[in-house]
Amino acid sequence: MKTVLKPLFAQWGAKDVAVYLESTKTPKGYQDAFNAAFNVEAMSQVTPAWDNAASNEEKLEKDYYPEMDCLLSRRLRGLG
């Protein structure tokens, strides 16, 4: 996951990828500022911090979603 996130953080000028990777915070849902009909609950409760005791499903989710976010951002910008 680090190999995917480091360039992604650099691309957007974000700092402290190491701090993010150790975070135990869970995602929040999206709250639309103009129309509550577009609000969405968080789709995952997986934290970025790696946990060797986690289930295989949770480990896969930790690896899968950041990479998919990177691929999606490339696709949306017409690079992929």
BELMO-V193786 format. One record per residue. N is the residue number from 1. SS is DSSP state (H for helix, E for strand, C for the rest). D_FIRST is the distance of its C-alpha to the first C-alpha in Angstrom with 2 decimals. Layout:
# BELMO-V193786
n | ss | d_first
N | SS | D_FIRST
N | SS | D_FIRST
This chain:
# BELMO-V193786
n | ss | d_first
1 | C | 0.00
2 | H | 3.80
3 | H | 5.43
4 | H | 5.32
5 | H | 6.24
6 | H | 8.68
7 | H | 10.85
8 | H | 10.86
9 | H | 12.10
10 | H | 14.47
11 | H | 15.74
12 | C | 16.90
13 | C | 18.13
14 | C | 16.12
15 | C | 16.09
16 | C | 14.62
17 | H | 10.84
18 | H | 11.32
19 | H | 13.70
20 | H | 11.57
21 | H | 8.87
22 | C | 12.11
23 | C | 13.82
24 | C | 15.66
25 | C | 16.95
26 | C | 16.97
27 | C | 17.08
28 | C | 20.58
29 | C | 22.49
30 | E | 23.71
31 | C | 27.27
32 | C | 29.15
33 | C | 31.53
34 | C | 34.25
35 | C | 34.25
36 | H | 33.24
37 | H | 33.32
38 | H | 29.90
39 | C | 28.31
40 | E | 25.43
41 | C | 24.24
42 | C | 20.56
43 | C | 19.12
44 | C | 16.87
45 | C | 17.35
46 | C | 13.93
47 | C | 12.80
48 | C | 9.51
49 | C | 10.72
50 | C | 9.89
51 | C | 13.23
52 | C | 14.36
53 | C | 17.42
54 | C | 15.87
55 | C | 16.95
56 | H | 15.23
57 | H | 15.25
58 | H | 13.49
59 | H | 10.68
60 | H | 10.45
61 | H | 10.67
62 | H | 7.85
63 | H | 5.52
64 | H | 8.20
65 | H | 9.37
66 | H | 7.17
67 | H | 7.24
68 | H | 10.85
69 | H | 11.63
70 | H | 10.93
71 | H | 13.08
72 | H | 15.61
73 | H | 16.14
74 | H | 16.82
75 | H | 19.17
76 | H | 20.96
77 | C | 21.67
78 | C | 22.97
79 | C | 20.59
80 | C | 19.22
